[in-house]
Amino acid sequence: MAEHQTGPVETGAPMDYKEHEKTYDMFITATKYGSMLLIVLLLAMTAGFFGGAGLLGGLLVFIILLAVGVFLFR
């Protein structure tokens, strides 16, 4: 249940800053790669549907752009 803290209420409970930074870094990484994945998917769908590349062309565009994106983000 709730822990009893001694001291001023404004300071709150002691924080685990190392764990907080780790969680923040994981969130930023997931956001970065998730955004890249959605952009690559939309570009591949555009190439496949409107560019005349078809299913295999769109899939090829997706794979190439995904590989380039992962390489550039590392």
C-alpha positions in Angstrom: 0.0 0.0 0.0 1.0 3.6 0.5 4.4 4.3 2.1 4.6 6.9 4.9 7.1 9.5 3.9 8.8 11.7 6.4 9.8 15.3 5.5 8.1 18.0 3.5 5.3 17.0 1.1 6.8 19.0 -1.7 9.9 16.8 -2.0 7.8 13.6 -2.3 9.3 10.1 -2.3 12.9 9.6 -3.3 13.3 9.1 -7.1 15.3 6.5 -8.9 16.8 8.8 -11.5 18.8 6.1 -13.2 15.6 4.1 -13.9 13.8 7.2 -14.9 16.5 8.0 -17.5 16.4 4.4 -18.8 12.6 4.5 -19.3 12.8 7.9 -21.0 15.5 6.7 -23.4 13.4 3.6 -24.2 10.4 5.8 -24.9 12.4 8.1 -27.2 13.8 5.2 -29.1 10.4 3.6 -29.5 8.9 6.9 -30.7 11.8 7.4 -33.2 11.6 3.9 -34.7 7.8 3.9 -34.7 7.6 7.1 -36.5 10.1 5.9 -39.1 8.2 2.7 -39.6 4.9 4.6 -40.3 6.6 7.0 -42.7 8.3 4.1 -44.6 5.0 2.2 -44.7 3.1 5.2 -46.1 5.9 5.8 -48.8 5.8 2.2 -49.8 2.0 2.2 -50.0 2.2 5.3 -52.1 4.7 3.7 -54.5 2.6 0.5 -54.7 -0.8 2.1 -55.2 -0.2 5.3 -57.0 3.3 4.9 -58.5 2.4 1.8 -60.5 4.9 -0.4 -58.7 2.3 -2.9 -57.5 2.5 -5.2 -54.5 6.0 -6.5 -55.1 7.3 -3.0 -55.9 5.8 -1.5 -52.8 7.2 -4.4 -50.7 10.6 -3.8 -52.2 10.4 -0.1 -51.5 9.3 -0.8 -47.9 12.2 -3.2 -47.3 14.8 -0.9 -48.8 13.6 2.2 -47.0 13.3 0.3 -43.7 16.9 -0.9 -44.0 18.2 2.5 -44.8 16.2 4.1 -41.9 17.5 1.6 -39.4 21.0 2.1 -40.7 20.8 5.9 -40.4 19.1 5.9 -36.9 21.8 3.7 -35.3 
